[in-house]
Amino acid sequence: MTTKNRVLITGGAGGIGRATAERCRAEGYDVVTIDVAGDGIRADLSDPKATAAALDEALAGGPITRLVNNVGIIRPAPLEEQTLEDFDAVVALNLRCTLQCTKALVPGMKAAGFGRIVNMASRAALGKELRSAYAATKAGLIGMAKVWALELGAHSVTVNAVGPGPIRTDLFERNNPPDSPRTKAIIEAVPVKRMGTPEDVAHAVAFLLDDRSGFVTGQVLYVCGGMTVGAAGA
């Protein structure tokens, strides 16, 4: 297996991460996952020391030139009820972990003269009620992708973000109860008139990880059924 075929997916045990891992295996990649559960490397990625140890284990098999920064959490709350503890927890997992993982893998990408990095952002980066911490971190992932695209482009390393809209995962359903009027309104507002699937997102990630996507960098690909275009009839 060549260096170019190794891909690391954080949060690869469930939902979008698991679908992405399955798609990457189907594409012929050597997949490494880090999560608190699953069959891959197990680690609490909210802990910098545990993250460092997991990265050392992942890199023991050689450089990894593809990275999907997927792991993340949501701590929904209105502004007045947003605790600093929850805010810090979301930043630690959604942003700090992404920075730490990317820093660890970039030297190998530079040495190989090739790299693909995908940050898992969200439509919430454009604004969503009860998502102060989550939206801030997802917007941060987009910002970092754009900065890194500029810094790493000369090394043939591309950096992009994928912004899922409403995707039917356990995480979405925990934070958006199916019987909630707010959840029903979200689904009714999707122009393609259905919820997205983890496989929809994995397909977009696979495009950005591909060798042939070398002229696409610093971009955000929204996988949202058209929700970021605007409300129909408005």
N, CA and C of each residue as an Amber inpcrd file, in Angstrom:
protein
   702
   0.8480000  -1.1980000   0.0000000   0.0000000   0.0000000   0.0000000
   0.8780000   1.2410000   0.0000000   0.6380000   2.1460000  -0.9230000
   1.4590000   3.3420000  -1.0250000   1.0160000   4.3890000  -0.0230000
   1.9360000   5.3150000   0.2690000   1.6300000   6.3910000   1.1990000
   0.3850000   7.1620000   0.7590000   0.2550000   7.3970000  -0.5490000
  -0.8580000   8.1990000  -1.0430000  -2.2130000   7.5470000  -0.7930000
  -2.2350000   6.2690000  -0.4410000  -3.5050000   5.5820000  -0.2430000
  -3.9580000   5.5470000   1.2110000  -3.1830000   6.1230000   2.1080000
  -3.5780000   6.1110000   3.5210000  -4.4360000   7.3350000   3.8300000
  -5.5570000   7.1010000   4.4990000  -6.4620000   8.1830000   4.8670000
  -6.8440000   8.0480000   6.3310000  -6.8130000   9.1620000   7.0540000
  -7.2310000   9.2050000   8.4570000  -8.5610000   9.9250000   8.5570000
  -9.5140000   9.3040000   9.2540000 -10.8300000   9.9010000   9.4660000
 -11.0730000   9.9740000  10.9610000 -11.2200000  11.1780000  11.4910000
 -11.5500000  11.3150000  12.9040000 -13.0650000  11.1640000  13.0750000
 -13.4550000  10.5680000  14.1920000 -14.8770000  10.3150000  14.3890000
 -15.4200000   9.3520000  13.3490000 -14.6300000   8.3420000  13.0220000
 -14.9890000   7.4470000  11.9310000 -15.8420000   6.2530000  12.3170000
 -16.3380000   6.2170000  13.5460000 -17.0730000   5.0340000  14.0030000
 -18.5720000   5.1000000  13.7380000 -19.1030000   6.2560000  13.4550000
 -20.5520000   6.3580000  13.2820000 -20.9520000   7.4870000  12.3600000
 -22.2030000   7.4500000  11.9150000 -22.7750000   8.5310000  11.1320000
 -21.9990000   8.8350000   9.8620000 -21.7410000  10.1250000   9.6390000
 -21.0210000  10.5690000   8.4550000 -19.6060000   9.9860000   8.4130000
 -18.9570000   9.9040000   9.5580000 -17.6110000   9.3610000   9.6090000
 -17.5560000   7.9080000   9.1680000 -18.4960000   7.1150000   9.6410000
 -18.5210000   5.7010000   9.2520000 -18.8180000   5.5510000   7.7620000
 -19.7870000   6.3310000   7.2570000 -20.1060000   6.2720000   5.8290000
 -18.9070000   6.6880000   4.9820000 -18.1630000   7.6760000   5.4600000
 -16.9760000   8.1220000   4.7380000 -15.8980000   7.0450000   4.7450000
 -15.7350000   6.3880000   5.8900000 -14.7530000   5.3090000   5.9780000
 -15.1160000   4.1730000   5.0250000 -16.3880000   3.8240000   4.9750000
 -16.8290000   2.7520000   4.0710000 -16.6150000   3.1410000   2.6120000
 -16.8960000   4.3980000   2.2810000 -16.6960000   4.8580000   0.9100000
 -15.2030000   4.8460000   0.5610000 -14.3660000   5.2560000   1.4920000
 -12.9280000   5.2770000   1.2380000 -12.3850000   3.8630000   1.0370000
 -12.8800000   2.9240000   1.7950000 -12.4490000   1.5310000   1.5940000
 -12.8780000   1.0460000   0.2240000 -14.0850000   1.4150000  -0.1860000
 -14.5640000   1.0270000  -1.5130000 -13.7130000   1.6460000  -2.6120000
 -13.1280000   2.8220000  -2.3230000 -12.2690000   3.4940000  -3.3030000
 -10.8460000   2.9220000  -3.3080000 -10.5770000   2.0030000  -2.3870000
  -9.2680000   1.3680000  -2.3460000  -8.2720000   1.9910000  -1.3960000
  -8.7240000   2.8920000  -0.5310000  -7.8250000   3.5220000   0.4240000
  -7.5850000   2.6170000   1.6370000  -6.4310000   2.8000000   2.2540000
  -6.1100000   2.1710000   3.5320000  -6.6270000   3.1190000   4.6070000
  -7.7230000   2.7620000   5.2560000  -8.4340000   3.6670000   6.1600000
  -7.9970000   3.4760000   7.6050000  -7.6770000   4.5980000   8.2490000
  -7.3910000   4.6300000   9.6770000  -8.4270000   5.5430000  10.3240000
  -9.0870000   5.0620000  11.3790000 -10.0640000   5.8970000  12.0740000
  -9.6380000   6.0880000  13.5260000  -9.9940000   7.2290000  14.0640000
  -9.8080000   7.4940000  15.4930000 -11.1410000   7.9450000  16.0510000
 -11.6010000   7.2770000  17.1040000 -12.9020000   7.5950000  17.7020000
 -12.9170000   7.0080000  19.1090000 -13.9200000   7.3800000  19.8770000
 -14.0500000   6.8130000  21.2170000 -14.6370000   5.4040000  21.1660000
 -15.1650000   5.0180000  20.0020000 -15.7560000   3.6910000  19.8310000
 -15.3020000   3.1220000  18.4930000 -15.7840000   1.9420000  18.1590000
 -15.4910000   1.3650000  16.8530000 -14.2690000   0.4690000  16.8470000
 -13.9100000   0.0030000  15.6500000 -12.8280000  -0.9620000  15.4990000
 -11.4670000  -0.3280000  15.2200000 -11.4170000   0.9790000  15.0890000
 -10.1550000   1.6420000  14.8050000  -9.4020000   2.0000000  16.0740000
  -8.5590000   3.0240000  15.9730000  -7.8420000   3.5230000  17.1470000
  -8.8360000   4.2190000  18.0590000  -8.8310000   3.8610000  19.3200000
  -9.7770000   4.4540000  20.2580000  -9.0890000   5.5370000  21.0860000
  -9.7090000   6.7030000  21.1140000  -9.1490000   7.8180000  21.8700000
 -10.2070000   8.8790000  22.0580000 -10.0920000   9.6160000  23.1570000
 -10.9380000  10.7780000  23.4150000 -10.2640000  11.9790000  22.7640000
 -10.7680000  12.3510000  21.5950000 -10.1220000  13.4120000  20.8310000
 -10.3510000  14.8050000  21.4150000 -11.1400000  14.8980000  22.4730000
 -11.2760000  16.1840000  23.1580000 -10.0950000  16.4340000  24.0950000
  -9.2750000  15.3990000  24.3100000  -8.1050000  15.4730000  25.1810000
  -6.8450000  15.5720000  24.3140000  -6.1040000  16.6650000  24.4060000
  -4.9150000  16.8390000  23.5580000  -3.8790000  15.7290000  23.7160000
  -3.6670000  15.2450000  24.9460000  -2.6800000  14.1860000  25.1560000
  -3.1390000  12.8750000  24.5300000  -4.4150000  12.5530000  24.6860000
  -4.9500000  11.3400000  24.0760000  -4.9130000  11.4490000  22.5590000
  -5.1720000  12.6370000  22.0480000  -5.1160000  12.8620000  20.6020000
  -3.7020000  12.6590000  20.0870000  -2.7180000  13.1910000  20.8050000
  -1.3170000  13.0440000  20.3950000  -0.9070000  11.5790000  20.3590000
  -1.3160000  10.8180000  21.3680000  -0.9740000   9.3970000  21.4210000
  -1.6330000   8.6390000  20.2680000  -2.8810000   8.9770000  19.9690000
  -3.5970000   8.3210000  18.8790000  -2.9500000   8.6430000  17.5340000
  -2.5090000   9.8710000  17.3730000  -1.8430000  10.2620000  16.1270000
  -0.5070000   9.5410000  15.9680000   0.2180000   9.3750000  17.0630000
   1.4710000   8.6210000  17.0050000   1.2050000   7.1890000  16.5510000
   0.1420000   6.6030000  17.0850000  -0.2150000   5.2370000  16.6960000
  -0.5980000   5.1710000  15.2190000  -1.3790000   6.1500000  14.7750000
  -1.8070000   6.1680000  13.3700000  -0.6200000   6.3210000  12.4310000
   0.3350000   7.1600000  12.8120000   1.4790000   7.4450000  11.9440000
   2.5910000   6.4030000  12.0510000   2.4340000   5.4710000  12.9720000
   3.4440000   4.4210000  13.1240000   3.5370000   3.5710000  11.8550000
   2.4440000   3.5190000  11.1090000   2.4340000   2.7620000   9.8630000
   2.9440000   3.5560000   8.6780000   3.4130000   4.7750000   8.9220000
   3.9280000   5.6120000   7.8460000   3.0970000   6.8600000   7.6700000
   3.5610000   7.7830000   6.8380000   2.8350000   9.0330000   6.6090000
   1.4200000   8.7840000   6.0870000   0.5420000   9.6920000   6.4060000
  -0.8480000   9.6500000   5.9280000  -1.0820000  10.9250000   5.1350000
  -1.4510000  10.8020000   3.8750000  -1.5570000  11.9800000   3.0260000
  -2.9840000  12.4100000   2.7300000  -3.9510000  11.7240000   3.3410000
  -5.3440000  12.1630000   3.2260000  -5.9370000  12.2300000   4.6270000
  -6.6660000  13.3080000   4.8920000  -7.2110000  13.5370000   6.2270000
  -8.6190000  14.0870000   6.1270000  -9.5400000  13.4680000   6.8790000
 -10.9050000  13.9750000   6.9960000 -11.1250000  14.3490000   8.4560000
 -11.1630000  15.6460000   8.7270000 -11.4020000  16.1560000  10.0750000
 -12.9050000  16.1750000  10.3220000 -13.4210000  15.0420000  10.7620000
 -14.8650000  14.8490000  10.8380000 -15.4320000  14.9380000  12.2470000
 -14.6530000  14.5830000  13.2550000 -15.2030000  14.4690000  14.6040000
 -15.7990000  15.8030000  15.0770000 -16.8940000  15.7180000  15.8180000
 -17.5170000  16.9470000  16.3060000 -18.6660000  16.6700000  17.2500000
 -19.0270000  17.6740000  18.0220000 -20.1700000  17.5820000  18.9330000
 -20.9950000  18.8540000  18.8360000 -22.2350000  18.7450000  19.3000000
 -23.1510000  19.8840000  19.3610000 -23.6010000  20.0470000  20.8090000
 -23.5670000  21.2440000  21.3370000 -24.1230000  21.5460000  22.6570000
 -25.1210000  22.6940000  22.4620000 -26.3370000  22.3760000  21.9650000
 -27.2960000  23.4290000  21.6190000 -27.7940000  24.1830000  22.8480000
 -27.9370000  25.5050000  22.6850000 -28.4680000  26.3470000  23.7610000
 -28.6920000  27.7500000  23.2170000 -29.7070000  28.4470000  23.7180000
 -29.8350000  29.8640000  23.3670000 -28.6710000  30.6450000  23.9730000
 -28.3940000  31.7960000  23.4180000 -27.2370000  32.5790000  23.8400000
 -27.1610000  32.7470000  25.3520000 -28.2830000  33.1420000  25.9720000
 -28.2640000  33.4250000  27.4210000 -27.9680000  32.1880000  28.2570000
 -28.1900000  31.0120000  27.6940000 -27.9830000  29.7670000  28.4410000
 -26.7370000  29.0150000  27.9960000 -25.9960000  29.5840000  27.0570000
 -24.7750000  28.9230000  26.5780000 -23.6960000  29.0180000  27.6460000
 -23.3130000  27.8780000  28.2230000 -22.2990000  27.8940000  29.2710000
 -20.9080000  27.9370000  28.6600000 -19.9830000  28.5210000  29.3980000
 -18.6060000  28.5650000  28.9320000 -18.0010000  27.1610000  28.8950000
 -18.4520000  26.2910000  29.8080000 -17.9460000  24.9220000  29.8250000
 -18.3230000  24.1920000  28.5370000 -19.5860000  24.3290000  28.1230000
 -20.0160000  23.6880000  26.8800000 -19.3200000  24.3160000  25.6770000
 -19.1710000  25.6230000  25.7100000 -18.4970000  26.3000000  24.5950000
 -17.0740000  25.7790000  24.4410000 -16.3610000  25.6780000  25.5660000
 -14.9770000  25.2040000  25.5210000 -14.9080000  23.7530000  25.0450000
 -15.8850000  22.9380000  25.4380000 -15.9030000  21.5310000  25.0260000
 -16.0830000  21.4030000  23.5160000 -16.9590000  22.2330000  22.9550000
 -17.1970000  22.1940000  21.5120000 -15.9640000  22.6800000  20.7550000
 -15.3470000  23.7340000  21.2360000 -14.1310000  24.2470000  20.5960000
 -13.0160000  23.2040000  20.6500000 -12.8750000  22.5250000  21.7950000
 -11.8050000  21.5410000  21.9530000 -11.9100000  20.4190000  20.9360000
 -13.1110000  19.8940000  20.7450000 -13.2660000  18.7550000  19.8390000
 -13.3800000  19.1910000  18.3820000 -14.1550000  20.2220000  18.1230000
 -14.4190000  20.6080000  16.7290000 -13.2770000  21.3920000  16.0870000
 -12.5930000  22.2070000  16.8680000 -11.5450000  23.0690000  16.3060000
 -10.1270000  22.6590000  16.7060000  -9.8950000  22.5580000  18.0210000
  -8.5340000  22.2390000  18.4710000  -8.0630000  20.9030000  17.9280000
  -8.9270000  19.9020000  17.9590000  -8.5690000  18.5820000  17.4490000
  -8.2070000  18.6430000  15.9660000  -8.9590000  19.4070000  15.2060000
  -8.6810000  19.5570000  13.7720000  -7.3020000  20.1590000  13.5390000
  -6.9920000  21.2030000  14.2780000  -5.6790000  21.8300000  14.1520000
  -4.5770000  20.8500000  14.5220000  -4.7660000  20.1200000  15.6150000
  -3.7440000  19.1950000  16.0970000  -3.5060000  18.0540000  15.1110000
  -4.5920000  17.4890000  14.5820000  -4.4600000  16.3830000  13.6290000
  -3.8040000  16.8430000  12.3320000  -4.1990000  18.0090000  11.8590000
  -3.6440000  18.5070000  10.6040000  -2.1650000  18.8130000  10.7400000
  -1.7800000  19.4360000  11.8430000  -0.3630000  19.7300000  12.0740000
   0.4710000  18.4550000  12.0730000  -0.0800000  17.3870000  12.6230000
   0.6680000  16.1340000  12.7200000   0.8780000  15.4770000  11.3600000
  -0.0750000  15.6480000  10.4440000  -0.0120000  14.9590000   9.1620000
   0.6520000  15.7730000   8.0470000   0.6490000  17.0750000   8.1710000
   1.1580000  17.9230000   7.0920000   2.6210000  17.6630000   6.7410000
   3.5150000  17.4290000   7.6940000   4.9030000  17.1570000   7.3000000
   5.0240000  15.9800000   6.3340000   4.2580000  14.9170000   6.5590000
   4.2800000  13.7730000   5.6580000   3.7170000  14.1060000   4.2980000
   2.7010000  14.9560000   4.2710000   2.1370000  15.3870000   2.9920000
   3.1470000  16.2050000   2.2070000   3.8320000  17.1050000   2.8820000
   4.8390000  17.9240000   2.2040000   5.9590000  17.0520000   1.6570000
   6.3840000  16.0730000   2.4480000   7.4630000  15.1940000   2.0030000
   7.0470000  14.3820000   0.7800000   5.7550000  14.0130000   0.7320000
   5.2460000  13.2310000  -0.3970000   4.9210000  14.0970000  -1.6070000
   4.8290000  15.4050000  -1.3880000   4.4330000  16.3030000  -2.4730000
   2.9930000  16.0840000  -2.8870000   2.1680000  15.6990000  -1.9110000
   0.7600000  15.4130000  -2.1980000  -0.0200000  15.3970000  -0.8840000
  -1.2430000  15.9290000  -0.9220000  -2.1050000  15.8360000   0.2520000
  -3.5230000  16.2680000  -0.0560000  -4.4380000  15.6900000   0.6830000
  -5.8430000  16.0570000   0.5900000  -6.3920000  16.1750000   2.0210000
  -6.9250000  17.3490000   2.3430000  -7.5010000  17.5940000   3.6650000
  -8.9290000  18.0780000   3.4830000  -9.8500000  17.4660000   4.2180000
 -11.2600000  17.8650000   4.1780000 -11.7250000  18.1330000   5.6010000
 -12.1880000  19.3430000   5.8530000 -12.7800000  19.7070000   7.1430000
 -14.2950000  19.5690000   7.0520000 -14.8750000  18.8790000   8.0250000
 -16.3230000  18.7010000   8.0280000 -16.9790000  19.8930000   8.7220000
 -17.4580000  20.8270000   7.9240000 -18.1290000  22.0150000   8.4550000
 -19.6270000  21.7140000   8.5960000 -20.4710000  22.6800000   8.3130000
 -21.9120000  22.4900000   8.4470000 -22.6250000  23.6940000   7.8550000
 -23.8400000  23.4570000   7.4090000 -24.6830000  24.5750000   6.9870000
 -24.8920000  25.5580000   8.1410000 -24.7750000  25.0650000   9.3700000
 -24.9550000  25.9170000  10.5450000 -23.9260000  27.0380000  10.6010000
 -22.8160000  26.9000000   9.8630000 -21.8210000  27.9730000   9.8260000
 -22.4150000  29.2610000   9.2780000 -23.5030000  29.1380000   8.5090000
 -24.1750000  30.3070000   7.9550000 -25.1790000  30.9140000   8.9290000
 -25.3880000  30.2250000  10.0550000 -26.3170000  30.7080000  11.0680000
 -27.4380000  29.7400000  11.3440000 -27.6390000  29.4150000  12.6080000
 -28.7450000  28.5570000  13.0150000 -29.0280000  28.8100000  14.4820000
 -30.2980000  28.9060000  14.8290000 -30.6720000  29.1660000  16.2140000
 -30.1520000  28.0680000  17.1380000 -29.8280000  28.4540000  18.3430000
 -29.3820000  27.5480000  19.4040000 -28.0150000  26.9190000  19.1190000
 -27.2320000  27.5120000  18.2490000 -25.9700000  26.8930000  17.8450000
 -24.7830000  27.8580000  17.9710000 -24.7460000  28.6670000  19.0090000
 -23.6360000  29.6200000  19.1530000 -22.2850000  28.9320000  19.0710000
 -22.0660000  27.9110000  19.8840000 -20.7720000  27.2330000  19.9230000
 -20.5410000  26.4320000  18.6510000 -21.5270000  25.6770000  18.2260000
 -21.3890000  24.7960000  17.0660000 -21.1500000  25.5980000  15.7900000
 -21.9760000  26.6290000  15.5790000 -21.8280000  27.4440000  14.3740000
 -20.4740000  28.1560000  14.3530000 -20.0350000  28.6120000  15.5130000
 -18.7380000  29.2970000  15.5790000 -17.6040000  28.3670000  15.1780000
 -17.6450000  27.1300000  15.6680000 -16.5670000  26.1960000  15.3380000
 -16.6360000  25.7590000  13.8850000 -17.8390000  25.5730000  13.3540000
 -17.9490000  25.1430000  11.9590000 -17.5160000  26.2620000  11.0090000
 -17.8230000  27.5000000  11.3730000 -17.3120000  28.6300000  10.5900000
 -15.7890000  28.6870000  10.7000000 -15.2760000  28.3520000  11.8750000
 -13.8300000  28.3150000  12.0680000 -13.1570000  27.2670000  11.2070000
 -13.8080000  26.1130000  11.0270000 -13.2550000  25.0660000  10.1750000
 -13.1610000  25.5310000   8.7220000 -14.1420000  26.2990000   8.2950000
 -14.1030000  26.8570000   6.9370000 -12.9650000  27.8630000   6.8170000
 -12.8280000  28.7140000   7.8220000 -11.7540000  29.7040000   7.8030000
 -10.3800000  29.0610000   7.7740000 -10.1840000  28.0280000   8.5940000
  -8.8960000  27.3560000   8.6100000  -8.6220000  26.6670000   7.2770000
  -9.6540000  26.0730000   6.6750000  -9.4690000  25.4180000   5.3740000
  -8.9610000  26.4120000   4.3320000  -9.5010000  27.6090000   4.3470000
  -9.0850000  28.6140000   3.3760000  -7.6490000  29.0800000   3.6270000
  -7.3020000  29.2550000   4.8990000  -5.9270000  29.6530000   5.2280000
  -4.9440000  28.5600000   4.8300000  -5.2690000  27.3220000   5.1760000
  -4.3590000  26.2170000   4.8680000  -4.2450000  25.9800000   3.3620000
  -5.3300000  26.2310000   2.6310000  -5.2680000  26.0920000   1.1730000
  -4.2060000  27.0310000   0.6070000  -4.1290000  28.2390000   1.1450000
  -3.1330000  29.2060000   0.6950000  -1.7220000  28.7870000   1.1110000
  -1.5990000  28.2880000   2.3260000  -0.2820000  27.9420000   2.8500000
   0.2990000  26.6680000   2.2220000  -0.5650000  25.7340000   1.8540000
  -0.0930000  24.4090000   1.4410000  -0.2120000  24.1310000  -0.0490000
  -0.8110000  25.0470000  -0.7920000  -1.0350000  24.8120000  -2.2070000
   0.2380000  24.5210000  -2.9900000   1.3160000  25.1800000  -2.6530000
   2.5730000  24.9860000  -3.3830000   3.1430000  23.5900000  -3.1950000
   2.6480000  22.8600000  -2.2070000   3.1120000  21.4970000  -1.9390000
   2.1500000  20.4570000  -2.5280000   1.2230000  20.9170000  -3.3670000
   0.2020000  20.0380000  -3.9570000  -0.6960000  19.4130000  -2.8960000
  -0.9190000  20.1770000  -1.8410000  -1.8490000  19.7710000  -0.7830000
  -3.0900000  20.6440000  -0.9030000  -4.2430000  20.0290000  -1.1290000
  -5.4860000  20.7860000  -1.1990000  -6.2250000  20.6960000   0.1340000
  -6.9420000  21.7630000   0.4620000  -7.7080000  21.8100000   1.7000000
  -9.0750000  22.3920000   1.3930000 -10.1090000  21.6350000   1.6900000
 -11.4780000  22.0690000   1.4300000 -12.3750000  21.7400000   2.6110000
 -13.5910000  22.2450000   2.5640000 -14.5770000  21.9490000   3.6030000
 -15.8540000  21.4350000   2.9570000 -16.5100000  20.5350000   3.6530000
 -17.8270000  20.0550000   3.2490000 -18.8160000  20.5360000   4.3050000
 -19.9300000  21.1020000   3.8540000 -20.9370000  21.6360000   4.7690000
 -22.2500000  20.8820000   4.6640000 -22.4320000  19.8320000   5.4430000
 -23.7020000  19.1010000   5.3900000 -24.8690000  19.9510000   5.8810000
 -26.0150000  19.7420000   5.2590000 -27.2620000  20.3010000   5.7570000
 -27.9020000  19.2780000   6.6780000 -29.2180000  19.1510000   6.6860000
 -29.8660000  18.1680000   7.5590000 -29.6060000  16.7490000   7.0660000
 -28.8000000  16.0160000   7.8150000 -28.4190000  14.6500000   7.4700000
 -28.9700000  13.7190000   8.5500000 -29.6040000  12.6420000   8.1350000
 -30.2290000  11.7290000   9.0950000 -29.1700000  10.8720000   9.7790000
 -28.6580000  11.3870000  10.8710000 -27.7060000  10.6610000  11.7080000
 -28.2300000  10.6440000  13.1360000 -27.6260000   9.8180000  13.9850000
 -28.0200000   9.7910000  15.4000000 -27.7920000  11.1500000  16.0380000
 -26.6900000  11.8120000  15.6640000 -26.3820000  13.1300000  16.2250000
 -27.4700000  14.1340000  15.8660000 -27.9140000  14.1330000  14.5960000
 -28.9680000  15.0630000  14.1880000 -30.2500000  14.7870000  14.9550000
 -30.6210000  13.5240000  15.0650000 -31.8990000  13.1940000  15.6820000
 -31.8890000  13.4200000  17.1940000 -30.7100000  13.3080000  17.8150000
 -30.6250000  13.6180000  19.2490000 -30.8550000  15.0970000  19.5060000
 -30.3760000  15.9330000  18.5950000 -30.4680000  17.3780000  18.7970000
 -31.6370000  18.0200000  18.0540000 -32.3360000  17.2160000  17.2380000
 -33.5050000  17.6970000  16.5090000 -34.6000000  16.6250000  16.6060000
 -35.3300000  16.5780000  17.7170000 -36.3450000  15.5410000  17.9180000
 -37.3230000  15.4770000  16.7450000 -37.6270000  14.2760000  16.2310000
 -38.4770000  14.1340000  15.0440000 -39.8450000  14.7990000  15.1820000
 -40.3990000  14.8350000  16.3990000 -41.7320000  15.4000000  16.5980000
 -41.7220000  16.9040000  16.8330000 -40.5190000  17.4890000  16.8830000
 -40.4130000  18.9230000  17.1370000 -40.8630000  19.7290000  15.9200000
 -41.6890000  20.7540000  16.1260000 -42.0810000  21.6240000  15.0130000
 -40.8610000  22.2320000  14.3100000 -39.8140000  22.5230000  15.0680000
 -38.6000000  23.0910000  14.4920000 -37.9520000  22.0970000  13.5200000
 -37.9300000  20.8050000  13.9190000 -37.3500000  19.7780000  13.0510000
 -38.1850000  19.5940000  11.7910000 -39.5000000  19.5610000  11.9500000
 -40.3870000  19.4100000  10.7970000 -40.2230000  20.5780000   9.8250000
 -40.0190000  21.7560000  10.3640000 -39.8320000  22.9290000   9.5100000
 -38.5290000  22.8270000   8.7290000 -37.4950000  22.2770000   9.3510000
 -36.2180000  22.1000000   8.6580000 -36.3970000  21.1930000   7.4550000
 -37.0370000  20.0570000   7.6610000 -37.2060000  19.0770000   6.5880000
 -38.0750000  19.6330000   5.4650000 -39.1410000  20.3390000   5.8350000
 -40.0400000  20.9080000   4.8290000 -39.3530000  21.9890000   3.9940000
 -38.2940000  22.5730000   4.5420000 -37.6050000  23.6590000   3.8350000
 -36.5510000  23.1540000   2.8520000 -36.2750000  21.8530000   2.8360000
 -35.2600000  21.3130000   1.9270000 -35.8190000  21.2810000   0.5000000
 -35.2090000  21.9750000  -0.4400000 -35.7350000  22.0220000  -1.8040000
 -35.9040000  20.6540000  -2.4630000 -35.0120000  19.7010000  -2.1780000
 -35.1510000  18.3790000  -2.8100000 -36.1380000  17.4920000  -2.0640000
 -36.7310000  18.0360000  -0.9910000 -37.8330000  17.3890000  -0.2690000
 -37.4630000  16.0580000   0.3670000 -36.2450000  15.9720000   0.8730000
 -35.8760000  14.8040000   1.6610000 -34.7020000  15.1520000   2.5500000
 -34.5060000  14.3530000   3.5850000 -33.3190000  14.4750000   4.4070000
 -32.1240000  13.9210000   3.6590000 -30.9560000  14.4190000   3.9690000
 -29.7550000  13.8460000   3.4050000 -29.3570000  12.5890000   4.1520000
 -28.4460000  11.8330000   3.5670000 -27.9330000  10.6180000   4.1980000
 -26.4320000  10.7640000   4.4090000 -25.8560000  10.0040000   5.3300000
 -24.4040000  10.0310000   5.4870000 -23.6790000   9.7000000   4.1850000
 -24.2750000   8.8330000   3.3680000 -23.6620000   8.4620000   2.1100000
 -23.5990000   9.6450000   1.1350000 -24.5950000  10.5480000   1.2030000
 -24.5600000  11.7550000   0.3830000 -23.3090000  12.5790000   0.6950000
 -23.0130000  12.6940000   1.9790000 -21.8460000  13.4810000   2.3950000
 -20.5570000  12.7550000   2.0290000 -20.5410000  11.4400000   2.2420000
 -19.3450000  10.6540000   1.9260000 -18.9780000  10.7730000   0.4510000
 -19.9780000  10.8690000  -0.4080000 -19.7360000  11.0070000  -1.8370000
 -19.0030000  12.3170000  -2.1270000 -19.4210000  13.3990000  -1.4590000
 -18.7600000  14.6930000  -1.6450000 -17.3290000  14.6550000  -1.1260000
 -17.1320000  14.0190000   0.0250000 -15.7870000  13.9120000   0.5900000
 -14.8810000  13.1200000  -0.3500000 -15.4140000  12.0330000  -0.9170000
 -14.6190000  11.1970000  -1.8140000 -14.1370000  11.9910000  -3.0290000
 -14.9770000  12.8780000  -3.5300000 -14.5670000  13.7300000  -4.6550000
 -13.3730000  14.5950000  -4.2750000 -13.4240000  15.1910000  -3.0920000
 -12.3590000  16.1030000  -2.6800000 -11.0790000  15.3660000  -2.3080000
 -11.1750000  14.0870000  -1.9280000  -9.9960000  13.2960000  -1.6020000
  -9.3040000  12.7360000  -2.8400000  -9.9810000  12.7610000  -3.9600000
  -9.4940000  12.1120000  -5.1720000  -8.2200000  12.7670000  -5.7130000
  -7.3480000  11.9380000  -6.3040000  -6.1390000  12.4690000  -6.9420000
  -6.4730000  13.5480000  -7.9680000  -7.6040000  13.3710000  -8.6510000
  -7.9650000  14.2420000  -9.7620000  -8.5700000  15.5710000  -9.3260000
  -8.6850000  15.8040000  -8.0160000  -9.2740000  17.0510000  -7.5070000
  -8.2180000  18.0770000  -7.1130000  -7.0550000  17.9910000  -7.7300000
  -5.9450000  18.8530000  -7.3340000  -6.0950000  20.3230000  -7.6640000
  -7.0830000  20.6850000  -8.4780000  -7.2830000  22.0940000  -8.8140000
  -8.4700000  22.6840000  -8.0480000  -8.9320000  21.9520000  -7.0440000
 -10.0280000  22.4180000  -6.1920000  -9.4820000  22.5650000  -4.7770000
  -9.3470000  23.7870000  -4.3050000  -8.8310000  24.0010000  -2.9550000
  -9.3770000  25.3060000  -2.3880000  -9.5140000  25.3400000  -1.0740000
 -10.0400000  26.5210000  -0.3960000 -11.5340000  26.7160000  -0.5800000
 -12.2430000  25.6520000  -0.9410000 -13.6630000  25.7600000  -1.2570000
 -14.5380000  25.1040000  -0.1830000 -15.8150000  25.4690000  -0.2020000
 -16.8140000  24.8530000   0.6700000 -17.8740000  24.2090000  -0.2150000
 -18.0550000  22.9160000  -0.0630000 -19.0700000  22.1940000  -0.8220000
 -20.2170000  21.8690000   0.1220000 -21.3480000  22.5690000  -0.0470000
 -22.5140000  22.3220000   0.8040000 -23.3070000  21.1420000   0.2580000
 -23.5360000  20.1750000   1.1260000 -24.3420000  18.9970000   0.7930000
 -25.6250000  19.1390000   1.6080000 -26.5560000  19.9080000   1.0490000
 -27.6710000  20.3980000   1.8610000 -29.0180000  20.3240000   1.1530000
 -29.0860000  19.6530000   0.0100000 -30.3530000  19.5650000  -0.7030000
 -30.8560000  20.9050000  -1.2070000 -29.9550000  21.8860000  -1.3010000
 -30.3290000  23.2030000  -1.7980000 -30.7020000  24.2230000  -0.7410000
 -30.5720000  23.8760000   0.5440000 -31.0060000  24.7920000   1.6020000
 -30.1730000  26.0640000   1.6910000 -28.9190000  26.0180000   1.2420000
 -28.1020000  27.2240000   1.3250000 -28.3740000  28.2150000   0.1920000
 -29.1830000  27.8120000  -0.7780000 -29.4910000  28.6990000  -1.9080000
 -30.4190000  29.8110000  -1.4710000 -31.3790000  29.4870000  -0.6130000
 -32.3620000  30.4670000  -0.1660000 -33.7290000  29.8380000  -0.1010000
 -34.6290000  30.4480000   0.5980000 -35.9760000  29.9020000   0.7450000
 -36.7760000  30.0600000  -0.5460000 -37.4170000  29.0040000  -0.9750000
 -38.2350000  29.0430000  -2.1910000 -39.3850000  30.0300000  -2.0040000
 -39.5760000  30.8670000  -2.9740000 -40.7000000  31.7980000  -2.9380000
 -40.4680000  33.0360000  -2.1200000 -39.2760000  33.1530000  -1.5500000
 -39.0010000  34.3240000  -0.7180000 -38.7160000  35.5460000  -1.5760000
